[in-house]
Amino acid sequence: MAYSQLQKVETSMHIKSSAKQFYDLFCNRTHHISNMCPDIIQDVKIHQGEWGNEGSIIYWNYIYEGKTFVVKHVIEGVDRKNNIITFKAIDGGPLGYYKSFKVTLQVTPKKKGCEVHWMLEYEKQSDNIPDPHYDLHLAGVITKDIDAYLTKDQK
């Protein structure tokens, strides 16, 4: 029996970086992320289009459970007013386990720093495929690494 149900997992965390800094990095300077968390993100390259534009295609080279993977994402949505960006996997990486896999990042300004909200929407290829909790964990590690990098000169 084919398993076909859209599901989601999500997490939020408060960080010291400003919403503008953090969102701008993921939207317009994505290629710098590998400098900030090289233990997970090895390289990020634009394949087609321009950084931060819907329809642009980005290649991510990353380490997942000790193995190197490549995933090709299309930027599916950009909402600069609300600091939201959505990446949809179109080749590689999680598509070995999921029929569809989408990552949405929303960054909300707070009095001090911001709140980073990650949402993973996915459709499993079969019942025995686990939910992507490890992916969500990696998003949290990446968030903390980037926050540390962006705030390293602040005391």
C-alpha positions as a LaTeX table, in Angstrom:
\begin{tabular}{lrrr}
\hline
Residue & $x$ (\AA) & $y$ (\AA) & $z$ (\AA) \\
\hline
Met1 & 0.00 & 0.00 & 0.00 \\
Ala2 & 1.41 & 3.39 & $-0.93$ \\
Tyr3 & 1.88 & 5.82 & 1.92 \\
Ser4 & 0.74 & 9.25 & 0.88 \\
Gln5 & 0.13 & 11.86 & 3.51 \\
Leu6 & 1.67 & 15.29 & 3.86 \\
Gln7 & 3.13 & 15.68 & 7.35 \\
Lys8 & 5.20 & 18.28 & 9.15 \\
Val9 & 7.58 & 18.72 & 12.05 \\
Glu10 & 8.67 & 22.07 & 13.38 \\
Thr11 & 10.75 & 23.79 & 16.00 \\
Ser12 & 11.47 & 27.33 & 17.19 \\
Met13 & 14.39 & 28.85 & 19.02 \\
His14 & 15.41 & 32.27 & 20.27 \\
Ile15 & 18.82 & 33.56 & 19.16 \\
Lys16 & 20.87 & 36.72 & 19.74 \\
Ser17 & 21.25 & 37.71 & 16.06 \\
Ser18 & 18.85 & 40.20 & 14.58 \\
Ala19 & 16.05 & 38.89 & 12.37 \\
Lys20 & 17.41 & 41.00 & 9.53 \\
Gln21 & 20.91 & 39.48 & 9.80 \\
Phe22 & 19.71 & 35.90 & 10.01 \\
Tyr23 & 17.06 & 36.13 & 7.31 \\
Asp24 & 19.35 & 38.03 & 4.94 \\
Leu25 & 21.89 & 35.23 & 5.25 \\
Phe26 & 19.42 & 32.53 & 4.19 \\
Cys27 & 17.73 & 34.67 & 1.57 \\
Asn28 & 20.51 & 36.69 & $-0.09$ \\
Arg29 & 23.86 & 35.34 & 1.12 \\
Thr30 & 23.14 & 31.62 & 1.30 \\
His31 & 26.57 & 30.77 & $-0.12$ \\
His32 & 28.18 & 32.08 & 3.10 \\
Ile33 & 26.47 & 29.49 & 5.31 \\
Ser34 & 29.20 & 26.90 & 4.70 \\
Asn35 & 31.71 & 29.31 & 6.32 \\
Met36 & 29.60 & 29.46 & 9.47 \\
Cys37 & 28.84 & 25.77 & 10.01 \\
Pro38 & 31.41 & 23.81 & 7.99 \\
Asp39 & 30.92 & 20.63 & 10.03 \\
Ile40 & 27.46 & 20.23 & 8.46 \\
Ile41 & 27.23 & 22.47 & 5.39 \\
Gln42 & 30.18 & 21.84 & 3.06 \\
Asp43 & 29.18 & 24.13 & 0.19 \\
Val44 & 26.21 & 26.07 & $-1.18$ \\
Lys45 & 26.11 & 27.11 & $-4.84$ \\
Ile46 & 23.56 & 28.77 & $-7.06$ \\
His47 & 22.78 & 26.63 & $-10.10$ \\
Gln48 & 20.17 & 28.79 & $-11.78$ \\
Gly49 & 18.71 & 32.22 & $-11.05$ \\
Glu50 & 19.81 & 34.63 & $-8.34$ \\
Trp51 & 20.11 & 34.38 & $-4.57$ \\
Gly52 & 16.85 & 35.18 & $-2.82$ \\
Asn53 & 14.62 & 34.95 & $-5.89$ \\
Glu54 & 11.74 & 32.54 & $-6.30$ \\
Gly55 & 12.47 & 29.87 & $-8.87$ \\
Ser56 & 16.22 & 29.96 & $-8.29$ \\
Ile57 & 17.93 & 26.60 & $-7.88$ \\
Ile58 & 20.54 & 25.99 & $-5.19$ \\
Tyr59 & 22.85 & 23.02 & $-4.61$ \\
Trp60 & 23.65 & 22.17 & $-0.98$ \\
Asn61 & 26.53 & 19.80 & $-0.14$ \\
Tyr62 & 26.19 & 18.64 & 3.45 \\
Ile63 & 27.09 & 15.97 & 6.00 \\
Tyr64 & 24.20 & 13.88 & 7.30 \\
Glu65 & 24.87 & 11.15 & 9.86 \\
Gly66 & 28.52 & 11.05 & 8.78 \\
Lys67 & 27.83 & 10.77 & 5.05 \\
Thr68 & 28.12 & 13.42 & 2.33 \\
Phe69 & 24.94 & 14.30 & 0.44 \\
Val70 & 23.92 & 16.77 & $-2.23$ \\
Val71 & 20.42 & 18.18 & $-2.51$ \\
Lys72 & 19.06 & 20.50 & $-5.15$ \\
His73 & 16.44 & 22.97 & $-3.87$ \\
Val74 & 14.27 & 25.43 & $-5.70$ \\
Ile75 & 13.39 & 28.60 & $-3.80$ \\
Glu76 & 9.64 & 28.15 & $-3.77$ \\
Gly77 & 8.63 & 31.22 & $-1.81$ \\
Val78 & 10.13 & 34.46 & $-0.53$ \\
Asp79 & 8.23 & 36.81 & 1.78 \\
Arg80 & 10.66 & 39.58 & 2.70 \\
Lys81 & 8.06 & 41.50 & 4.71 \\
Asn82 & 7.55 & 38.57 & 7.10 \\
Asn83 & 11.08 & 37.11 & 6.81 \\
Ile84 & 9.93 & 33.79 & 5.34 \\
Ile85 & 11.74 & 31.67 & 2.76 \\
Thr86 & 10.74 & 28.22 & 1.51 \\
Phe87 & 13.07 & 25.73 & $-0.15$ \\
Lys88 & 11.64 & 22.69 & $-1.94$ \\
Ala89 & 13.89 & 19.68 & $-2.60$ \\
Ile90 & 13.79 & 18.73 & $-6.28$ \\
Asp91 & 16.67 & 16.25 & $-6.46$ \\
Gly92 & 18.93 & 14.27 & $-4.13$ \\
Gly93 & 19.18 & 14.30 & $-0.35$ \\
Pro94 & 15.87 & 13.61 & 1.39 \\
Leu95 & 14.12 & 12.56 & $-1.82$ \\
Gly96 & 15.64 & 9.13 & $-1.34$ \\
Tyr97 & 13.12 & 8.71 & 1.52 \\
Tyr98 & 10.37 & 11.22 & 0.85 \\
Lys99 & 8.14 & 11.88 & $-2.16$ \\
Ser100 & 8.31 & 15.57 & $-1.31$ \\
Phe101 & 10.37 & 17.59 & 1.15 \\
Lys102 & 10.00 & 21.30 & 1.83 \\
Val103 & 11.85 & 23.51 & 4.35 \\
Thr104 & 10.31 & 26.78 & 5.50 \\
Leu105 & 12.24 & 29.26 & 7.60 \\
Gln106 & 10.54 & 32.17 & 9.34 \\
Val107 & 12.51 & 34.71 & 11.38 \\
Thr108 & 10.59 & 36.99 & 13.76 \\
Pro109 & 12.21 & 40.06 & 15.35 \\
Lys110 & 12.12 & 40.25 & 19.15 \\
Lys111 & 13.21 & 43.00 & 21.57 \\
Lys112 & 16.56 & 41.24 & 21.86 \\
Gly113 & 17.51 & 39.01 & 18.95 \\
Cys114 & 14.88 & 37.02 & 17.11 \\
Glu115 & 12.91 & 33.81 & 17.00 \\
Val116 & 13.83 & 31.31 & 14.30 \\
His117 & 11.07 & 28.91 & 13.27 \\
Trp118 & 11.82 & 25.89 & 11.09 \\
Met119 & 9.07 & 23.81 & 9.50 \\
Leu120 & 9.70 & 20.66 & 7.48 \\
Glu121 & 6.83 & 19.43 & 5.33 \\
Tyr122 & 7.23 & 15.99 & 3.82 \\
Glu123 & 5.48 & 13.03 & 2.30 \\
Lys124 & 6.97 & 9.64 & 3.11 \\
Gln125 & 7.60 & 7.08 & 0.39 \\
Ser126 & 6.47 & 4.30 & 2.74 \\
Asp127 & 5.21 & 3.67 & 6.30 \\
Asn128 & 8.61 & 2.52 & 7.56 \\
Ile129 & 10.39 & 5.79 & 6.73 \\
Pro130 & 11.08 & 7.77 & 9.93 \\
Asp131 & 9.90 & 11.31 & 10.48 \\
Pro132 & 12.74 & 13.78 & 9.77 \\
His133 & 13.48 & 14.65 & 13.41 \\
Tyr134 & 17.22 & 14.43 & 12.76 \\
Asp135 & 16.84 & 16.99 & 9.96 \\
Leu136 & 15.07 & 19.27 & 12.42 \\
His137 & 17.90 & 18.71 & 14.92 \\
Leu138 & 20.44 & 19.70 & 12.22 \\
Ala139 & 18.44 & 22.88 & 11.51 \\
Gly140 & 18.81 & 23.74 & 15.20 \\
Val141 & 22.56 & 23.06 & 15.18 \\
Ile142 & 22.97 & 25.17 & 12.03 \\
Thr143 & 20.93 & 27.96 & 13.64 \\
Lys144 & 23.15 & 27.96 & 16.74 \\
Asp145 & 26.36 & 27.87 & 14.67 \\
Ile146 & 25.21 & 30.78 & 12.51 \\
Asp147 & 24.08 & 32.76 & 15.55 \\
Ala148 & 27.48 & 32.23 & 17.21 \\
Tyr149 & 29.23 & 33.37 & 14.04 \\
Leu150 & 27.03 & 36.45 & 13.57 \\
Thr151 & 27.34 & 37.53 & 17.21 \\
Lys152 & 30.97 & 36.57 & 17.92 \\
Asp153 & 32.10 & 40.21 & 18.14 \\
Gln154 & 29.19 & 41.25 & 20.37 \\
Lys155 & 29.67 & 41.20 & 24.11 \\
\hline
\end{tabular}
